[in-house]
Amino acid sequence: MNMLFKKLSENKSVKWIGYTSFYLLILLLLFFIYGFHTANTGSFIYNDF
């Protein structure tokens, strides 16, 4: 099992797919956290002007 993991971790295409999917997951999580706010939510400084 360790030899299989070591062989896969040394493969460049597996590393590229792993890094790409990891960063895509981070971007999707950030979009889901911050992407669904509308303009009416949150405090806006200049409401009464």
Backbone as CSV, one residue per row, in Angstrom:
resi,resn,N_x,N_y,N_z,CA_x,CA_y,CA_z,C_x,C_y,C_z
1,MET,0.824,-1.193,0.000,0.000,0.000,0.000,0.867,1.256,0.000
2,ASN,1.941,1.247,0.798,2.833,2.401,0.831,3.574,2.576,-0.489
3,MET,3.930,1.474,-1.126,4.624,1.573,-2.411,3.698,2.142,-3.479
4,LEU,2.438,1.766,-3.448,1.472,2.297,-4.408,1.277,3.790,-4.198
5,PHE,1.152,4.202,-2.950,0.993,5.629,-2.653,2.234,6.413,-3.057
6,LYS,3.412,5.851,-2.814,4.656,6.527,-3.186,4.786,6.633,-4.699
7,LYS,4.409,5.574,-5.399,4.486,5.598,-6.855,3.503,6.613,-7.434
8,LEU,2.304,6.693,-6.867,1.325,7.666,-7.349,1.730,9.095,-7.018
9,SER,2.341,9.301,-5.856,2.726,10.659,-5.468,3.907,11.176,-6.280
10,GLU,4.671,10.295,-6.887,5.793,10.719,-7.720,5.381,10.983,-9.165
11,ASN,4.183,10.574,-9.543,3.704,10.773,-10.901,3.272,12.228,-11.083
12,LYS,3.771,12.885,-12.136,3.497,14.312,-12.330,2.039,14.581,-12.665
13,SER,1.421,13.719,-13.443,0.024,13.958,-13.805,-0.898,13.771,-12.600
14,VAL,-0.585,12.832,-11.728,-1.390,12.637,-10.519,-1.225,13.829,-9.588
15,LYS,0.001,14.355,-9.482,0.229,15.554,-8.669,-0.550,16.738,-9.219
16,TRP,-0.526,16.910,-10.548,-1.225,18.036,-11.170,-2.728,17.943,-10.939
17,ILE,-3.281,16.753,-11.097,-4.713,16.554,-10.866,-5.047,16.783,-9.397
18,GLY,-4.190,16.336,-8.503,-4.418,16.531,-7.073,-4.396,17.988,-6.674
19,TYR,-3.368,18.720,-7.131,-3.284,20.148,-6.806,-4.440,20.930,-7.429
20,THR,-4.783,20.614,-8.666,-5.862,21.321,-9.343,-7.191,21.092,-8.643
21,SER,-7.476,19.864,-8.269,-8.737,19.585,-7.584,-8.761,20.204,-6.190
22,PHE,-7.629,20.253,-5.509,-7.564,20.865,-4.185,-7.866,22.360,-4.258
23,TYR,-7.216,23.063,-5.188,-7.444,24.500,-5.303,-8.828,24.813,-5.866
24,LEU,-9.355,23.958,-6.727,-10.720,24.139,-7.212,-11.716,23.974,-6.074
25,LEU,-11.458,23.037,-5.184,-12.311,22.856,-4.012,-12.282,24.093,-3.125
26,ILE,-11.105,24.675,-2.928,-10.999,25.894,-2.121,-11.776,27.029,-2.772
27,LEU,-11.631,27.201,-4.090,-12.357,28.261,-4.781,-13.865,28.059,-4.707
28,LEU,-14.320,26.827,-4.847,-15.754,26.560,-4.752,-16.279,26.817,-3.349
29,LEU,-15.518,26.432,-2.336,-15.944,26.704,-0.962,-16.009,28.199,-0.685
30,LEU,-15.039,28.953,-1.172,-15.077,30.404,-0.993,-16.255,31.020,-1.733
31,PHE,-16.569,30.502,-2.909,-17.731,31.006,-3.636,-19.014,30.710,-2.877
32,PHE,-19.147,29.517,-2.333,-20.356,29.184,-1.589,-20.464,29.971,-0.296
33,ILE,-19.341,30.304,0.321,-19.384,31.079,1.558,-19.723,32.534,1.273
34,TYR,-19.058,33.136,0.293,-19.179,34.574,0.067,-19.974,34.942,-1.177
35,GLY,-20.353,34.009,-2.000,-20.945,34.334,-3.286,-22.434,34.546,-3.289
36,PHE,-23.127,34.165,-2.253,-24.578,34.232,-2.276,-25.135,35.411,-1.500
37,HIS,-24.335,36.431,-1.254,-24.830,37.621,-0.582,-25.400,38.570,-1.624
38,THR,-26.553,39.153,-1.319,-27.133,40.136,-2.224,-26.703,41.527,-1.801
39,ALA,-27.096,42.521,-2.568,-26.691,43.894,-2.271,-27.400,44.424,-1.027
40,ASN,-28.519,43.843,-0.637,-29.284,44.338,0.505,-28.806,43.780,1.837
41,THR,-27.954,42.804,1.820,-27.496,42.226,3.079,-26.255,42.941,3.564
42,GLY,-26.053,42.917,4.832,-24.875,43.539,5.416,-25.083,45.019,5.660
43,SER,-24.152,45.598,6.383,-24.265,47.019,6.689,-23.600,47.837,5.592
44,PHE,-24.277,48.882,5.192,-23.769,49.789,4.177,-23.675,51.163,4.801
45,ILE,-22.548,51.818,4.683,-22.281,53.043,5.435,-23.204,54.173,5.011
46,TYR,-23.456,54.327,3.734,-24.169,55.497,3.217,-25.647,55.199,2.965
47,ASN,-26.346,54.604,3.912,-27.754,54.282,3.725,-28.647,55.517,3.664
48,ASP,-28.366,56.560,4.434,-29.282,57.686,4.551,-28.907,58.867,3.676
49,PHE,-28.060,58.723,2.724,-27.679,59.850,1.869,-28.441,59.818,0.571
